[in-house]
Amino acid sequence: MAEIAYKSEVEAVDALASSYRDLSKEIAKVIVGQNEVVKTVIISLFSNGHSLLVGVPGLAKTLLVSTISEVLDLDFKRIQFTPDLMPSDITGSEILGDDRKFQFNKGPLFSNIVLADEINRTPPKTQAALLEAMQERSVTVNGVRHKLPSPFFVLATQNPIEQEGTYPLPEAQLDRFMFNIPLDYPSYEEEVAVVKGTTTIQKHDLKNIVTGEQILFYQNLIRKIPIADNVLEYAVNLATMTRPNTARATDSVNNYISWGAGPRASQYLVLGAKCHAAINGKYSPDIEDVQAIAKYVLRHRIVRNYKAEAEGITEEKVIEGLF
């Protein structure tokens, strides 16, 4: 076990921070810019959470996920979500074997990293097939529960809802994602570097940086990191402030939000803050660590009302008003 390699938890946290730096350098061989996106995805992996990458086509969302899978020593499967995709195409199904008995044929969900590509291009019925997998790390087919491999991550990509031919993700589905990570267009200099690197025969030889055993160890380590009561209470307070018409709601929330974040947001704020502190060489998170990941945790868990849409008030602007 990886746990034997470290004399203390302080040394283990240092190893986590080192692994993060090595992962970032290796990913940067292929992905130009998007440093904040890469950092946030790695935080979700170390925190045992799933991530949703949101952006228009052509921003290297799929390339980012496939690159991460290459630098991690894990099994990887890609599912292209389409309007005709069925739940059994994801989870697997029972087939009649040569011995005249039904056998379970595993679907692509049975992998360590699952790329759910363009997840909002499939109807809610198929999207819902991911709910049990993302929360329970298992799938149930014909009443039989099948456990998924460990570690298990869903990294989904999504085109903005305004794009033609998409379906909005159900709120229960969105809540299963630890982070909602927006991708923006690269800067001019970054785009020049991208075009230079992708219009030649240059190839990148990526190395495996972290094993599945190490990731499981880091996930357990994150939960052991101590957090001061005032920081934990700040995280919980941040989530409760997003709930309109409650004691802690701000005027902005009451005016512009119809539904706020649930308790899972508080949990992810704490776990994300712990990991954010660890990769930055700190042994306990502070309020700044909570604020650093708050937008990614809360963005998809609050629902704007018609007044907010009419006045152009974004979720980010409401969240910024909570700090």
VEXGULUM-617178 format. One record per residue (C-alpha): residue in one letter; residue number from 0; chain; y, x, z. Coordinates in nm, 2 decimals. Each point is the difference from the previous one (the first is absolute). Layout:
REM residues N
<type A, seq NUM, mol A, Y Y, X X, Z Z>
...
//
This chain:
REM residues 323
<type M, seq 0, mol A, Y 0.00, X 0.00, Z 0.00>
<type A, seq 1, mol A, Y 0.36, X 0.11, Z -0.07>
<type E, seq 2, mol A, Y 0.08, X -0.07, Z 0.36>
<type I, seq 3, mol A, Y -0.18, X 0.32, Z 0.11>
<type A, seq 4, mol A, Y 0.24, X 0.22, Z -0.20>
<type Y, seq 5, mol A, Y 0.30, X -0.07, Z 0.22>
<type K, seq 6, mol A, Y 0.05, X 0.12, Z 0.35>
<type S, seq 7, mol A, Y 0.25, X -0.26, Z 0.09>
<type E, seq 8, mol A, Y 0.17, X -0.31, Z -0.14>
<type V, seq 9, mol A, Y 0.32, X 0.20, Z -0.04>
<type E, seq 10, mol A, Y -0.19, X 0.23, Z -0.23>
<type A, seq 11, mol A, Y -0.15, X -0.30, Z -0.18>
<type V, seq 12, mol A, Y 0.34, X -0.15, Z -0.06>
<type D, seq 13, mol A, Y 0.12, X 0.34, Z -0.15>
<type A, seq 14, mol A, Y -0.31, X -0.01, Z -0.23>
<type L, seq 15, mol A, Y 0.10, X -0.36, Z -0.11>
<type A, seq 16, mol A, Y 0.35, X 0.12, Z -0.08>
<type S, seq 17, mol A, Y -0.14, X 0.30, Z -0.19>
<type S, seq 18, mol A, Y -0.24, X -0.23, Z -0.20>
<type Y, seq 19, mol A, Y 0.30, X -0.22, Z -0.09>
<type R, seq 20, mol A, Y 0.20, X 0.29, Z -0.14>
<type D, seq 21, mol A, Y -0.30, X 0.12, Z -0.20>
<type L, seq 22, mol A, Y -0.06, X -0.35, Z -0.14>
<type S, seq 23, mol A, Y 0.36, X -0.03, Z -0.10>
<type K, seq 24, mol A, Y 0.00, X 0.34, Z -0.18>
<type E, seq 25, mol A, Y -0.32, X -0.08, Z -0.19>
<type I, seq 26, mol A, Y 0.12, X -0.35, Z -0.10>
<type A, seq 27, mol A, Y 0.34, X 0.15, Z -0.11>
<type K, seq 28, mol A, Y -0.19, X 0.19, Z -0.27>
<type V, seq 29, mol A, Y -0.04, X -0.33, Z -0.19>
<type I, seq 30, mol A, Y 0.26, X -0.24, Z 0.15>
<type V, seq 31, mol A, Y 0.36, X 0.11, Z -0.06>
<type G, seq 32, mol A, Y 0.24, X -0.13, Z 0.27>
<type Q, seq 33, mol A, Y -0.10, X -0.32, Z 0.19>
<type N, seq 34, mol A, Y -0.02, X 0.21, Z 0.31>
<type E, seq 35, mol A, Y 0.07, X -0.29, Z 0.23>
<type V, seq 36, mol A, Y -0.26, X -0.21, Z -0.17>
<type V, seq 37, mol A, Y -0.27, X 0.27, Z 0.03>
<type K, seq 38, mol A, Y 0.09, X 0.05, Z 0.37>
<type T, seq 39, mol A, Y -0.03, X -0.37, Z 0.08>
<type V, seq 40, mol A, Y -0.33, X -0.04, Z -0.18>
<type I, seq 41, mol A, Y -0.14, X 0.30, Z 0.19>
<type I, seq 42, mol A, Y 0.12, X -0.15, Z 0.33>
<type S, seq 43, mol A, Y -0.18, X -0.32, Z -0.08>
<type L, seq 44, mol A, Y -0.32, X 0.19, Z -0.07>
<type F, seq 45, mol A, Y 0.01, X 0.19, Z 0.32>
<type S, seq 46, mol A, Y 0.09, X -0.32, Z 0.19>
<type N, seq 47, mol A, Y -0.30, X -0.19, Z -0.15>
<type G, seq 48, mol A, Y 0.23, X -0.24, Z -0.19>
<type H, seq 49, mol A, Y 0.02, X -0.13, Z -0.36>
<type S, seq 50, mol A, Y 0.31, X 0.04, Z -0.22>
<type L, seq 51, mol A, Y 0.15, X -0.21, Z -0.27>
<type L, seq 52, mol A, Y 0.20, X 0.19, Z -0.27>
<type V, seq 53, mol A, Y 0.26, X -0.21, Z -0.17>
<type G, seq 54, mol A, Y 0.19, X 0.09, Z -0.32>
<type V, seq 55, mol A, Y 0.04, X -0.07, Z -0.36>
<type P, seq 56, mol A, Y -0.25, X 0.14, Z -0.25>
<type G, seq 57, mol A, Y 0.01, X 0.37, Z -0.08>
<type L, seq 58, mol A, Y 0.10, X 0.14, Z 0.34>
<type A, seq 59, mol A, Y -0.33, X 0.19, Z 0.06>
<type K, seq 60, mol A, Y -0.13, X -0.24, Z 0.26>
<type T, seq 61, mol A, Y -0.36, X 0.02, Z -0.13>
<type L, seq 62, mol A, Y 0.03, X 0.37, Z -0.06>
<type L, seq 63, mol A, Y 0.12, X 0.05, Z 0.36>
<type V, seq 64, mol A, Y -0.31, X -0.18, Z 0.15>
<type S, seq 65, mol A, Y -0.25, X 0.18, Z -0.23>
<type T, seq 66, mol A, Y 0.16, X 0.33, Z 0.09>
<type I, seq 67, mol A, Y -0.03, X -0.07, Z 0.37>
<type S, seq 68, mol A, Y -0.36, X -0.08, Z -0.05>
<type E, seq 69, mol A, Y -0.06, X 0.33, Z -0.17>
<type V, seq 70, mol A, Y 0.15, X 0.21, Z 0.29>
<type L, seq 71, mol A, Y -0.20, X -0.20, Z 0.25>
<type D, seq 72, mol A, Y -0.38, X 0.06, Z 0.01>
<type L, seq 73, mol A, Y -0.07, X -0.37, Z -0.03>
<type D, seq 74, mol A, Y -0.17, X -0.25, Z -0.23>
<type F, seq 75, mol A, Y 0.25, X -0.18, Z -0.22>
<type K, seq 76, mol A, Y -0.02, X -0.32, Z -0.21>
<type R, seq 77, mol A, Y 0.27, X -0.17, Z -0.21>
<type I, seq 78, mol A, Y 0.01, X -0.37, Z -0.05>
<type Q, seq 79, mol A, Y 0.22, X -0.13, Z -0.28>
<type F, seq 80, mol A, Y 0.11, X -0.35, Z 0.11>
<type T, seq 81, mol A, Y 0.02, X -0.25, Z -0.28>
<type P, seq 82, mol A, Y 0.04, X -0.38, Z -0.01>
<type D, seq 83, mol A, Y -0.37, X -0.05, Z -0.08>
<type L, seq 84, mol A, Y -0.13, X 0.23, Z 0.28>
<type M, seq 85, mol A, Y -0.24, X -0.18, Z 0.24>
<type P, seq 86, mol A, Y -0.06, X 0.08, Z 0.37>
<type S, seq 87, mol A, Y -0.36, X 0.11, Z -0.07>
<type D, seq 88, mol A, Y 0.14, X 0.26, Z -0.25>
<type I, seq 89, mol A, Y 0.16, X 0.17, Z 0.31>
<type T, seq 90, mol A, Y -0.24, X -0.06, Z 0.28>
<type G, seq 91, mol A, Y -0.33, X 0.01, Z -0.19>
<type S, seq 92, mol A, Y -0.27, X -0.26, Z -0.04>
<type E, seq 93, mol A, Y -0.37, X -0.07, Z 0.05>
<type I, seq 94, mol A, Y -0.22, X 0.06, Z -0.31>
<type L, seq 95, mol A, Y -0.37, X -0.08, Z -0.05>
<type G, seq 96, mol A, Y -0.19, X 0.33, Z 0.01>
<type D, seq 97, mol A, Y -0.33, X 0.10, Z -0.17>
<type D, seq 98, mol A, Y -0.19, X -0.11, Z 0.31>
<type R, seq 99, mol A, Y 0.13, X -0.35, Z -0.04>
<type K, seq 100, mol A, Y 0.22, X 0.04, Z 0.31>
<type F, seq 101, mol A, Y 0.38, X -0.02, Z 0.02>
<type Q, seq 102, mol A, Y 0.17, X 0.33, Z 0.06>
<type F, seq 103, mol A, Y 0.36, X 0.06, Z 0.08>
<type N, seq 104, mol A, Y 0.18, X 0.19, Z -0.27>
<type K, seq 105, mol A, Y 0.31, X 0.17, Z 0.15>
<type G, seq 106, mol A, Y 0.33, X -0.05, Z -0.16>
<type P, seq 107, mol A, Y 0.28, X 0.26, Z -0.04>
<type L, seq 108, mol A, Y 0.13, X -0.09, Z 0.35>
<type F, seq 109, mol A, Y -0.28, X 0.22, Z 0.14>
<type S, seq 110, mol A, Y 0.20, X 0.33, Z -0.02>
<type N, seq 111, mol A, Y 0.23, X 0.20, Z 0.24>
<type I, seq 112, mol A, Y 0.31, X -0.05, Z -0.21>
<type V, seq 113, mol A, Y 0.05, X -0.31, Z -0.21>
<type L, seq 114, mol A, Y 0.28, X -0.02, Z -0.25>
<type A, seq 115, mol A, Y 0.09, X -0.37, Z -0.05>
<type D, seq 116, mol A, Y 0.20, X 0.05, Z -0.32>
<type E, seq 117, mol A, Y 0.26, X -0.27, Z -0.07>
<type I, seq 118, mol A, Y -0.13, X -0.21, Z 0.28>
<type N, seq 119, mol A, Y 0.24, X -0.29, Z -0.07>
<type R, seq 120, mol A, Y -0.14, X -0.05, Z -0.35>
<type T, seq 121, mol A, Y -0.30, X -0.19, Z 0.14>
<type P, seq 122, mol A, Y -0.01, X -0.35, Z 0.15>
<type P, seq 123, mol A, Y 0.01, X -0.05, Z 0.38>
<type K, seq 124, mol A, Y -0.37, X -0.09, Z 0.01>
<type T, seq 125, mol A, Y -0.09, X 0.35, Z -0.11>
<type Q, seq 126, mol A, Y 0.27, X 0.16, Z 0.21>
<type A, seq 127, mol A, Y -0.15, X -0.17, Z 0.30>
<type A, seq 128, mol A, Y -0.33, X 0.19, Z -0.06>
<type L, seq 129, mol A, Y 0.18, X 0.30, Z 0.15>
<type L, seq 130, mol A, Y 0.10, X -0.17, Z 0.32>
<type E, seq 131, mol A, Y -0.32, X 0.06, Z 0.20>
<type A, seq 132, mol A, Y -0.05, X 0.35, Z -0.15>
<type M, seq 133, mol A, Y 0.35, X 0.11, Z 0.10>
<type Q, seq 134, mol A, Y -0.02, X -0.14, Z 0.36>
<type E, seq 135, mol A, Y -0.37, X 0.02, Z 0.09>
<type R, seq 136, mol A, Y -0.10, X 0.29, Z -0.22>
<type S, seq 137, mol A, Y -0.29, X -0.22, Z -0.13>
<type V, seq 138, mol A, Y -0.08, X -0.26, Z -0.25>
<type T, seq 139, mol A, Y -0.22, X -0.31, Z 0.03>
<type V, seq 140, mol A, Y -0.21, X -0.12, Z -0.29>
<type N, seq 141, mol A, Y -0.22, X -0.30, Z 0.03>
<type G, seq 142, mol A, Y 0.03, X 0.00, Z 0.37>
<type V, seq 143, mol A, Y -0.10, X 0.37, Z 0.04>
<type R, seq 144, mol A, Y 0.25, X 0.25, Z 0.13>
<type H, seq 145, mol A, Y 0.01, X 0.34, Z -0.17>
<type K, seq 146, mol A, Y 0.19, X 0.28, Z 0.17>
<type L, seq 147, mol A, Y 0.24, X 0.21, Z -0.22>
<type P, seq 148, mol A, Y 0.00, X 0.38, Z 0.02>
<type S, seq 149, mol A, Y 0.23, X 0.18, Z 0.24>
<type P, seq 150, mol A, Y 0.27, X 0.10, Z -0.04>
<type F, seq 151, mol A, Y 0.12, X -0.29, Z -0.22>
<type F, seq 152, mol A, Y 0.34, X -0.04, Z -0.16>
<type V, seq 153, mol A, Y 0.15, X -0.25, Z -0.24>
<type L, seq 154, mol A, Y 0.29, X 0.15, Z -0.20>
<type A, seq 155, mol A, Y 0.13, X -0.28, Z -0.22>
<type T, seq 156, mol A, Y 0.27, X 0.01, Z -0.27>
<type Q, seq 157, mol A, Y 0.21, X -0.30, Z -0.08>
<type N, seq 158, mol A, Y 0.26, X -0.08, Z -0.27>
<type P, seq 159, mol A, Y 0.30, X -0.19, Z 0.13>
<type I, seq 160, mol A, Y -0.05, X -0.38, Z 0.03>
<type E, seq 161, mol A, Y 0.26, X -0.06, Z -0.27>
<type Q, seq 162, mol A, Y -0.22, X 0.16, Z -0.26>
<type E, seq 163, mol A, Y -0.18, X -0.24, Z -0.24>
<type G, seq 164, mol A, Y -0.36, X -0.08, Z 0.07>
<type T, seq 165, mol A, Y -0.02, X 0.07, Z 0.37>
<type Y, seq 166, mol A, Y -0.10, X -0.20, Z 0.31>
<type P, seq 167, mol A, Y 0.17, X 0.03, Z 0.34>
<type L, seq 168, mol A, Y -0.22, X 0.16, Z 0.27>
<type P, seq 169, mol A, Y -0.09, X -0.24, Z 0.28>
<type E, seq 170, mol A, Y 0.17, X 0.07, Z 0.33>
<type A, seq 171, mol A, Y -0.33, X 0.07, Z 0.17>
<type Q, seq 172, mol A, Y -0.08, X 0.26, Z -0.27>
<type L, seq 173, mol A, Y 0.34, X 0.17, Z 0.04>
<type D, seq 174, mol A, Y -0.04, X 0.02, Z 0.37>
<type R, seq 175, mol A, Y -0.32, X 0.21, Z -0.04>
<type F, seq 176, mol A, Y 0.21, X 0.28, Z -0.15>
<type M, seq 177, mol A, Y 0.14, X 0.24, Z 0.25>
<type F, seq 178, mol A, Y 0.28, X 0.11, Z -0.24>
<type N, seq 179, mol A, Y 0.18, X -0.15, Z -0.30>
<type I, seq 180, mol A, Y 0.13, X 0.31, Z -0.19>
<type P, seq 181, mol A, Y 0.26, X -0.05, Z -0.28>
<type L, seq 182, mol A, Y 0.01, X 0.25, Z -0.28>
<type D, seq 183, mol A, Y 0.33, X 0.05, Z -0.18>
<type Y, seq 184, mol A, Y 0.08, X 0.17, Z -0.33>
<type P, seq 185, mol A, Y 0.00, X 0.38, Z 0.02>
<type S, seq 186, mol A, Y 0.33, X 0.20, Z -0.02>
<type Y, seq 187, mol A, Y 0.10, X 0.15, Z -0.33>
<type E, seq 188, mol A, Y -0.12, X 0.35, Z 0.11>
<type E, seq 189, mol A, Y -0.33, X -0.14, Z 0.12>
<type E, seq 190, mol A, Y -0.06, X -0.19, Z -0.32>
<type V, seq 191, mol A, Y 0.06, X 0.32, Z -0.20>
<type A, seq 192, mol A, Y -0.26, X 0.17, Z 0.21>
<type V, seq 193, mol A, Y -0.24, X -0.29, Z -0.05>
<type V, seq 194, mol A, Y 0.04, X 0.00, Z -0.38>
<type K, seq 195, mol A, Y -0.04, X 0.38, Z -0.01>
<type G, seq 196, mol A, Y -0.32, X -0.01, Z 0.21>
<type T, seq 197, mol A, Y -0.16, X -0.30, Z -0.19>
<type T, seq 198, mol A, Y 0.06, X 0.09, Z -0.36>
<type T, seq 199, mol A, Y -0.19, X 0.33, Z 0.00>
<type I, seq 200, mol A, Y -0.36, X 0.10, Z 0.04>
<type Q, seq 201, mol A, Y 0.06, X 0.13, Z 0.36>
<type K, seq 202, mol A, Y -0.26, X -0.11, Z 0.25>
<type H, seq 203, mol A, Y 0.00, X 0.01, Z 0.37>
<type D, seq 204, mol A, Y -0.30, X 0.11, Z 0.20>
<type L, seq 205, mol A, Y 0.03, X -0.20, Z 0.32>
<type K, seq 206, mol A, Y -0.19, X 0.11, Z 0.32>
<type N, seq 207, mol A, Y -0.16, X -0.22, Z 0.27>
<type I, seq 208, mol A, Y 0.23, X 0.04, Z 0.30>
<type V, seq 209, mol A, Y -0.14, X -0.24, Z 0.26>
<type T, seq 210, mol A, Y -0.35, X -0.14, Z 0.05>
<type G, seq 211, mol A, Y -0.10, X -0.35, Z 0.10>
<type E, seq 212, mol A, Y -0.11, X 0.14, Z 0.34>
<type Q, seq 213, mol A, Y 0.34, X 0.15, Z 0.06>
<type I, seq 214, mol A, Y 0.18, X -0.32, Z -0.09>
<type L, seq 215, mol A, Y -0.22, X -0.20, Z 0.25>
<type F, seq 216, mol A, Y 0.09, X 0.26, Z 0.26>
<type Y, seq 217, mol A, Y 0.37, X -0.02, Z -0.08>
<type Q, seq 218, mol A, Y -0.01, X -0.38, Z 0.01>
<type N, seq 219, mol A, Y -0.15, X 0.02, Z 0.35>
<type L, seq 220, mol A, Y 0.25, X 0.27, Z 0.10>
<type I, seq 221, mol A, Y 0.30, X -0.21, Z -0.10>
<type R, seq 222, mol A, Y -0.10, X -0.27, Z 0.25>
<type K, seq 223, mol A, Y -0.03, X 0.26, Z 0.27>
<type I, seq 224, mol A, Y 0.36, X 0.12, Z -0.05>
<type P, seq 225, mol A, Y 0.21, X -0.11, Z 0.30>
<type I, seq 226, mol A, Y 0.30, X -0.22, Z -0.05>
<type A, seq 227, mol A, Y 0.28, X -0.07, Z 0.26>
<type D, seq 228, mol A, Y 0.03, X -0.35, Z 0.12>
<type N, seq 229, mol A, Y 0.36, X -0.03, Z -0.13>
<type V, seq 230, mol A, Y -0.10, X 0.10, Z -0.35>
<type L, seq 231, mol A, Y -0.30, X -0.24, Z -0.01>
<type E, seq 232, mol A, Y 0.23, X -0.28, Z 0.13>
<type Y, seq 233, mol A, Y 0.26, X 0.09, Z -0.27>
<type A, seq 234, mol A, Y -0.27, X -0.04, Z -0.27>
<type V, seq 235, mol A, Y -0.12, X -0.34, Z 0.14>
<type N, seq 236, mol A, Y 0.37, X -0.11, Z 0.04>
<type L, seq 237, mol A, Y 0.06, X 0.10, Z -0.36>
<type A, seq 238, mol A, Y -0.28, X -0.23, Z -0.12>
<type T, seq 239, mol A, Y 0.10, X -0.29, Z 0.22>
<type M, seq 240, mol A, Y 0.36, X 0.02, Z -0.11>
<type T, seq 241, mol A, Y -0.11, X -0.10, Z -0.35>
<type R, seq 242, mol A, Y -0.12, X -0.35, Z 0.11>
<type P, seq 243, mol A, Y 0.27, X -0.26, Z -0.05>
<type N, seq 244, mol A, Y 0.11, X -0.24, Z 0.27>
<type T, seq 245, mol A, Y -0.16, X 0.20, Z 0.28>
<type A, seq 246, mol A, Y 0.16, X 0.17, Z 0.30>
<type R, seq 247, mol A, Y 0.03, X 0.34, Z -0.16>
<type A, seq 248, mol A, Y 0.10, X -0.10, Z -0.35>
<type T, seq 249, mol A, Y 0.33, X 0.13, Z -0.14>
<type D, seq 250, mol A, Y 0.26, X -0.21, Z -0.18>
<type S, seq 251, mol A, Y -0.10, X 0.16, Z -0.33>
<type V, seq 252, mol A, Y -0.37, X -0.09, Z 0.06>
<type N, seq 253, mol A, Y 0.09, X -0.36, Z 0.09>
<type N, seq 254, mol A, Y 0.22, X -0.03, Z -0.31>
<type Y, seq 255, mol A, Y -0.22, X 0.16, Z -0.26>
<type I, seq 256, mol A, Y -0.36, X 0.01, Z 0.11>
<type S, seq 257, mol A, Y -0.24, X -0.30, Z 0.00>
<type W, seq 258, mol A, Y -0.30, X 0.19, Z 0.14>
<type G, seq 259, mol A, Y -0.03, X 0.32, Z 0.20>
<type A, seq 260, mol A, Y -0.26, X 0.27, Z 0.06>
<type G, seq 261, mol A, Y -0.31, X -0.06, Z 0.21>
<type P, seq 262, mol A, Y -0.16, X 0.22, Z 0.27>
<type R, seq 263, mol A, Y -0.18, X 0.21, Z -0.26>
<type A, seq 264, mol A, Y 0.34, X 0.14, Z -0.09>
<type S, seq 265, mol A, Y 0.05, X 0.12, Z 0.36>
<type Q, seq 266, mol A, Y -0.33, X 0.18, Z -0.01>
<type Y, seq 267, mol A, Y 0.07, X 0.17, Z -0.33>
<type L, seq 268, mol A, Y 0.35, X 0.10, Z 0.12>
<type V, seq 269, mol A, Y -0.15, X 0.18, Z 0.29>
<type L, seq 270, mol A, Y -0.29, X 0.16, Z -0.20>
<type G, seq 271, mol A, Y 0.23, X 0.10, Z -0.28>
<type A, seq 272, mol A, Y 0.25, X 0.15, Z 0.24>
<type K, seq 273, mol A, Y -0.27, X 0.21, Z 0.17>
<type C, seq 274, mol A, Y -0.12, X 0.14, Z -0.33>
<type H, seq 275, mol A, Y 0.36, X 0.06, Z -0.13>
<type A, seq 276, mol A, Y 0.07, X 0.20, Z 0.32>
<type A, seq 277, mol A, Y -0.33, X 0.20, Z -0.04>
<type I, seq 278, mol A, Y 0.06, X 0.10, Z -0.36>
<type N, seq 279, mol A, Y 0.35, X 0.12, Z 0.10>
<type G, seq 280, mol A, Y -0.14, X 0.22, Z 0.28>
<type K, seq 281, mol A, Y 0.08, X -0.23, Z 0.30>
<type Y, seq 282, mol A, Y -0.26, X -0.09, Z 0.26>
<type S, seq 283, mol A, Y 0.15, X -0.34, Z 0.09>
<type P, seq 284, mol A, Y 0.20, X -0.24, Z -0.22>
<type D, seq 285, mol A, Y 0.36, X -0.10, Z 0.07>
<type I, seq 286, mol A, Y 0.22, X -0.29, Z -0.11>
<type E, seq 287, mol A, Y 0.10, X 0.20, Z -0.32>
<type D, seq 288, mol A, Y -0.37, X 0.01, Z -0.10>
<type V, seq 289, mol A, Y -0.02, X -0.38, Z 0.03>
<type Q, seq 290, mol A, Y 0.31, X -0.05, Z -0.21>
<type A, seq 291, mol A, Y -0.13, X 0.24, Z -0.26>
<type I, seq 292, mol A, Y -0.30, X -0.22, Z -0.09>
<type A, seq 293, mol A, Y 0.15, X -0.34, Z 0.10>
<type K, seq 294, mol A, Y 0.10, X -0.11, Z -0.35>
<type Y, seq 295, mol A, Y -0.34, X 0.07, Z -0.14>
<type V, seq 296, mol A, Y -0.17, X -0.21, Z 0.28>
<type L, seq 297, mol A, Y 0.24, X -0.29, Z 0.01>
<type R, seq 298, mol A, Y 0.11, X -0.04, Z -0.37>
<type H, seq 299, mol A, Y -0.30, X -0.22, Z -0.10>
<type R, seq 300, mol A, Y -0.03, X -0.18, Z 0.33>
<type I, seq 301, mol A, Y 0.33, X -0.18, Z 0.00>
<type V, seq 302, mol A, Y 0.08, X -0.29, Z -0.24>
<type R, seq 303, mol A, Y 0.35, X -0.06, Z -0.12>
<type N, seq 304, mol A, Y 0.14, X -0.35, Z -0.02>
<type Y, seq 305, mol A, Y 0.20, X -0.16, Z -0.28>
<type K, seq 306, mol A, Y 0.33, X 0.10, Z 0.15>
<type A, seq 307, mol A, Y -0.10, X 0.37, Z -0.01>
<type E, seq 308, mol A, Y -0.11, X -0.02, Z -0.36>
<type A, seq 309, mol A, Y 0.32, X -0.18, Z -0.10>
<type E, seq 310, mol A, Y 0.22, X 0.26, Z 0.17>
<type G, seq 311, mol A, Y -0.21, X 0.30, Z -0.12>
<type I, seq 312, mol A, Y -0.11, X 0.10, Z 0.35>
<type T, seq 313, mol A, Y -0.31, X 0.22, Z -0.02>
<type E, seq 314, mol A, Y -0.27, X 0.06, Z 0.26>
<type E, seq 315, mol A, Y 0.12, X 0.36, Z 0.04>
<type K, seq 316, mol A, Y 0.35, X -0.11, Z 0.09>
<type V, seq 317, mol A, Y -0.13, X -0.23, Z 0.27>
<type I, seq 318, mol A, Y -0.23, X 0.27, Z 0.14>
<type E, seq 319, mol A, Y 0.29, X 0.26, Z 0.00>
<type G, seq 320, mol A, Y 0.20, X -0.25, Z 0.22>
<type L, seq 321, mol A, Y -0.27, X 0.02, Z 0.26>
<type F, seq 322, mol A, Y 0.04, X 0.37, Z 0.08>
//
